Amino acid sequence: MMELIVKHFNELSTNELYEILKTRSEIFVTEQECIYQDMDDKDQDAIHVFCWNDAGRVAGCLRVFWKDHDESAGIAQIGRVVTLEHSKGIGGQLLHKGVEVAKEQFKVKKIYLEAQEYAIGYYAKEGFEVVSDVFMEDGIPHVKMERKL
């Protein structure tokens, strides 16, 4: 079990933010060969969940924020879910903690996310259900998923 750190954007150190963005870029841009703008003005209003590995890298991270910046709708969104190290259970721990953050800190009725199609099973283990047809985003097949609380 890795130690998961939960911080609002304003609480992140410069180094923590740098390492989160570095990990996201390494996986989403370099490994998945997907050229897109990662900095989308949602990080500043998000709570970030992340963990470190022994090499001083962010081994995994995600963010939780109000969907469409609309607190009154009562829907949290989980996004930018990424792990640097695969098959170690980091992703499952991260997602579980992200759901906990949405429940406890956002007090939401529903959590929304957009999953890459290959990862549907990963999100389904935490209670998310597919609520859309497959759509393309940045050249990668995605689906919309929700979990009611």
C-alpha positions as CSV (number, residue, x, y, z in Angstrom):
1,M,0.0,0.0,0.0
2,M,1.5,3.3,-1.1
3,E,1.0,6.5,0.8
4,L,-1.5,8.6,-1.1
5,I,-1.3,12.3,-0.8
6,V,-4.4,14.5,-1.1
7,K,-3.9,18.2,-1.7
8,H,-5.8,21.0,-3.3
9,F,-3.9,22.7,-6.2
10,N,-3.1,25.7,-3.9
11,E,-1.4,23.3,-1.4
12,L,0.9,21.7,-3.9
13,S,4.6,22.5,-3.8
14,T,6.2,23.6,-7.0
15,N,8.1,20.3,-7.1
16,E,4.9,18.3,-6.5
17,L,3.1,20.1,-9.4
18,Y,6.1,19.7,-11.7
19,E,6.3,16.0,-11.0
20,I,2.5,15.5,-11.5
21,L,2.7,17.3,-14.8
22,K,5.8,15.4,-15.8
23,T,4.2,12.0,-15.1
24,R,1.0,13.0,-17.0
25,S,3.0,14.2,-20.0
26,E,5.2,11.0,-20.0
27,I,2.2,8.7,-20.2
28,F,-0.4,10.7,-22.1
29,V,1.8,12.5,-24.6
30,T,4.9,10.4,-25.0
31,E,3.8,6.8,-24.3
32,Q,0.4,7.1,-25.9
33,E,1.7,9.3,-28.7
34,C,-1.1,11.8,-28.2
35,I,-0.4,15.4,-28.8
36,Y,-2.8,17.6,-26.8
37,Q,-2.7,20.4,-24.3
38,D,-2.6,18.9,-20.9
39,M,-2.9,22.1,-19.0
40,D,-6.6,22.9,-19.4
41,D,-7.4,25.3,-16.5
42,K,-9.1,22.6,-14.4
43,D,-6.1,21.8,-12.2
44,Q,-6.4,25.0,-10.2
45,D,-9.8,24.1,-8.9
46,A,-9.0,20.4,-8.4
47,I,-8.0,18.2,-5.5
48,H,-5.0,16.1,-6.6
49,V,-4.4,12.6,-5.3
50,F,-0.9,11.2,-5.9
51,C,1.9,9.0,-4.6
52,W,5.7,8.9,-4.9
53,N,7.9,6.0,-5.9
54,D,11.3,5.2,-4.5
55,A,13.0,7.1,-7.3
56,G,11.3,10.4,-6.3
57,R,8.8,10.3,-9.2
58,V,5.1,10.7,-9.0
59,A,4.1,7.0,-9.5
60,G,0.4,7.8,-10.1
61,C,-2.0,10.7,-9.9
62,L,-5.5,11.8,-10.6
63,R,-7.6,14.9,-9.9
64,V,-11.1,15.5,-8.7
65,F,-13.1,18.7,-9.6
66,W,-16.6,20.0,-10.2
67,K,-17.8,18.8,-13.6
68,D,-18.2,21.8,-15.9
69,H,-17.1,24.1,-12.9
70,D,-20.8,23.8,-11.7
71,E,-20.9,23.0,-8.0
72,S,-24.7,23.4,-8.0
73,A,-25.1,20.3,-10.2
74,G,-23.5,18.2,-7.5
75,I,-21.4,16.1,-9.9
76,A,-17.7,15.6,-9.3
77,Q,-15.4,14.6,-12.2
78,I,-12.3,12.4,-11.9
79,G,-9.7,13.0,-14.5
80,R,-6.1,12.7,-15.6
81,V,-5.9,9.3,-14.0
82,V,-2.4,7.9,-14.7
83,T,0.1,5.5,-13.3
84,L,3.8,5.5,-14.2
85,E,4.2,1.9,-12.9
86,H,1.7,-0.7,-14.1
87,S,0.4,-3.9,-12.5
88,K,1.3,-2.8,-9.0
89,G,-2.2,-1.9,-7.7
90,I,-1.4,1.8,-7.7
91,G,-4.3,2.7,-10.0
92,G,-6.9,0.8,-7.9
93,Q,-5.7,2.6,-4.7
94,L,-5.7,5.9,-6.5
95,L,-9.2,5.5,-7.9
96,H,-10.6,4.3,-4.6
97,K,-9.1,7.4,-2.9
98,G,-10.5,9.7,-5.7
99,V,-14.0,8.3,-5.1
100,E,-13.5,8.9,-1.3
101,V,-12.5,12.5,-1.9
102,A,-15.5,13.1,-4.2
103,K,-17.8,11.7,-1.5
104,E,-16.3,13.3,1.6
105,Q,-15.0,16.6,0.4
106,F,-17.4,17.4,-2.5
107,K,-20.4,15.6,-1.0
108,V,-21.6,14.6,-4.4
109,K,-24.6,12.5,-5.7
110,K,-22.7,11.4,-8.7
111,I,-19.1,11.0,-10.0
112,Y,-18.4,11.4,-13.8
113,L,-15.4,10.5,-15.8
114,E,-14.3,9.9,-19.4
115,A,-12.4,6.6,-19.7
116,Q,-10.2,5.3,-22.4
117,E,-12.1,2.4,-23.8
118,Y,-9.5,-0.2,-22.8
119,A,-9.8,0.9,-19.2
120,I,-13.6,0.3,-18.7
121,G,-13.0,-2.7,-16.5
122,Y,-10.6,-0.8,-14.3
123,Y,-13.3,1.8,-13.6
124,A,-16.1,-0.8,-13.4
125,K,-14.3,-2.4,-10.4
126,E,-14.9,0.8,-8.5
127,G,-18.6,0.9,-9.4
128,F,-18.6,3.1,-12.6
129,E,-21.0,2.3,-15.4
130,V,-20.7,3.2,-19.1
131,V,-23.3,5.8,-20.0
132,S,-22.4,6.7,-23.6
133,D,-21.3,5.2,-26.9
134,V,-17.6,5.2,-27.7
135,F,-16.3,8.6,-28.9
136,M,-12.9,9.7,-30.1
137,E,-10.9,12.2,-28.1
138,D,-7.4,13.1,-29.2
139,G,-7.4,10.0,-31.5
140,I,-8.2,7.6,-28.6
141,P,-11.6,5.8,-28.1
142,H,-13.3,6.9,-24.9
143,V,-16.6,6.4,-23.1
144,K,-18.4,8.4,-20.5
145,M,-18.9,6.6,-17.2
146,E,-20.8,7.5,-14.0
147,R,-21.1,6.2,-10.5
148,K,-24.1,7.2,-8.4
149,L,-23.6,7.5,-4.7
